[in-house]
Amino acid sequence: MDSFITDLKNKFNRGNIYVQFIYINVGVFIITALLNILWTLFNRNGAFILQYLELPAWTTHFLKQPWSLLTYMFMHAGVLHLLFNMLWLYWFGQMFLSLFSSKHFRGLYLLGGICGGVLYMLAYHVFPYFSTSLYYSYLLGASASVLAIVVATAVRAPEYRVNFMFIGSVRLKYVALFVVITDLLFITSSNAGGHISHLGGALAGWWFASRLSGGHDVTAWINRILDWLLNLFSHRVPKKPKMEIHYGDKSKDYNYNARKKQQSEEIDRILDKLKKSGYNSLTTEEKRSLFDASKK
């Protein structure tokens, strides 16, 4: 058992940021499912416990569990719900990291979920259509966060082509447009809350990508909070003794710094080309360099 857990930890630490978020979503689903089964075995209804992690539409309930604005985006209603979201997160996570950084990914995942949740609660209070379901409606799922990733990728590389079974090659901008229009058409369906939150996530993705092109990162505040929390946690963990470092030839340091500077200048050149001419204008080598840089 210890070796299994250690293996999972190693895979988690070695994985890209989108793989780590998939691990988190799957882990939360398994834990909550097992707790629900255990509760059922004792003839208890565990649904009310899980509702404390889901996002309520009614603000009175939300004020009693404000953490649900974050926890709901890691919850899923079933295996198919989880599988669909994680497949999209895996496919578009790879494309996203070829255009943005890992910190942008984690920040936008949370921002998309927050915007989706806020729009969901706002819509249920504003439109009379939802008045009868306001008091008992709850939201869960990573869809809003995933849509933020999809739309941000489409805004940055709209002409990038993705292949679909039975359909063929489709430009990314049309994929994002189709998803957004579909959600608009189904905001009065039985899953109205889910489709409304998707639109909030899509808006967050568009907001992030368009503002970043102008030099402003709307996820910076989220990443500052996350970094502060990670640093706070790491300070509480006992540190290993520092290793003694012997400094060698200074010429090696100079050569290393020169290579780093050259690589940085090359990435800046590729990003300028991407901004002016789009993703398809990049050569295979430039795409590979951009992807390798995103993982650092």
FENVEN-V678969 format. One record per residue. PHI is phi in whole degrees, 0 to 359 (none if undefined). D_FIRST is the distance of its C-alpha to the first C-alpha in Angstrom with 1 decimal. Layout:
PHI|D_FIRST, PHI|D_FIRST
//
This chain:
none|0.0, 297|3.8, 293|5.4, 295|5.1, 295|6.3, 298|8.6, 297|9.8, 297|10.8, 298|12.5, 295|14.3, 294|15.5, 297|16.6, 291|18.5, 277|20.1, 285|21.1, 294|24.6, 299|25.3, 290|25.7, 293|22.2, 297|20.8, 291|22.9, 295|21.6, 302|18.0, 296|19.3, 298|21.3, 295|18.6, 298|16.1, 297|19.1, 297|20.0, 296|16.8, 296|16.6, 293|20.3, 294|20.3, 294|17.8, 296|19.9, 295|23.0, 295|21.8, 299|21.0, 296|24.4, 295|26.1, 299|24.9, 262|26.8, 57|29.8, 246|29.7, 267|30.3, 274|27.6, 298|29.6, 292|31.5, 289|28.4, 295|27.3, 296|30.9, 289|30.4, 255|28.4, 267|30.9, 268|34.2, 282|37.3, 285|40.6, 281|42.7, 297|43.0, 299|43.3, 290|39.8, 297|38.6, 297|40.0, 276|37.9, 214|34.7, 298|35.5, 297|31.9, 294|31.7, 296|33.7, 259|30.5, 288|27.8, 298|29.5, 282|29.1, 244|25.3, 258|25.7, 218|26.3, 279|28.1, 189|26.3, 297|24.5, 294|27.7, 300|28.6, 295|25.3, 299|25.6, 299|29.3, 295|28.8, 289|25.9, 296|27.9, 296|30.8, 295|28.8, 291|27.5, 297|31.0, 278|33.0, 297|30.5, 297|31.2, 295|34.9, 300|34.8, 288|33.3, 280|36.0, 242|38.5, 230|37.0, 261|34.4, 296|30.8, 294|32.2, 299|34.6, 297|31.8, 295|29.9, 293|33.2, 287|34.6, 304|31.6, 289|32.1, 296|35.9, 298|36.0, 294|34.0, 295|36.2, 297|39.4, 297|38.3, 292|37.6, 294|40.8, 296|42.9, 300|41.4, 294|42.4, 298|45.7, 296|46.6, 289|45.9, 268|48.3, 274|51.0, 270|51.5, 300|53.0, 303|51.3, 262|48.0, 298|49.7, 284|48.8, 255|45.1, 302|44.8, 280|43.7, 232|40.7, 269|39.4, 227|36.0, 241|34.6, 209|31.0, 124|29.7, 268|29.5, 301|32.7, 297|35.0, 295|32.8, 295|32.5, 296|36.3, 297|36.9, 295|35.0, 298|37.0, 293|40.4, 299|40.0, 294|39.3, 292|42.3, 292|44.6, 284|43.8, 229|43.9, 296|45.9, 270|47.1, 296|43.7, 259|43.2, 239|40.2, 260|40.1, 241|39.5, 297|39.4, 73|42.9, 249|44.3, 102|44.1, 277|44.4, 227|44.9, 294|45.6, 299|42.9, 296|45.6, 284|46.3, 297|42.7, 296|42.5, 295|46.0, 298|45.1, 296|42.0, 295|44.1, 296|47.0, 300|44.8, 296|43.4, 298|47.0, 289|48.1, 247|45.4, 284|45.6, 247|47.3, 277|44.9, 293|42.5, 253|39.8, 302|42.4, 300|40.1, 297|37.6, 292|40.5, 294|42.1, 294|38.9, 302|38.7, 296|42.2, 296|41.2, 295|38.4, 298|40.8, 297|43.3, 296|40.8, 296|40.1, 295|43.8, 300|44.5, 299|41.9, 293|43.0, 290|46.7, 287|46.7, 294|44.6, 298|47.3, 269|49.7, 94|47.6, 244|46.1, 262|42.3, 284|41.8, 264|38.1, 300|38.8, 294|38.7, 294|35.3, 293|33.9, 296|35.7, 294|34.0, 297|30.5, 297|31.2, 296|32.5, 294|29.4, 295|27.1, 294|29.4, 297|29.5, 292|25.8, 294|25.6, 289|28.3, 277|26.4, 275|23.5, 303|24.6, 273|25.9, 286|25.4, 302|28.8, 289|31.0, 277|31.7, 285|35.3, 249|36.8, 252|39.8, 276|42.0, 260|43.5, 295|46.3, 294|47.3, 295|48.4, 293|44.8, 297|44.0, 297|47.1, 296|46.2, 296|42.6, 296|44.2, 294|46.7, 295|44.1, 298|42.2, 295|45.5, 296|46.4, 296|43.1, 297|43.5, 295|47.0, 293|46.0, 295|43.4, 298|46.1, 296|48.5, 294|46.1, 295|45.4, 297|49.2, 294|49.7, 297|47.0, 293|48.7, 277|52.1, 242|51.6, 93|48.2, 295|45.0, 291|46.7, 282|49.1, 283|46.4, 282|46.2, 300|43.0, 293|42.7, 293|43.3, 296|40.6, 294|38.1, 297|39.2, 294|38.8, 293|35.3, 296|34.2, 293|35.8, 292|33.9, 273|30.5, 273|31.7
//
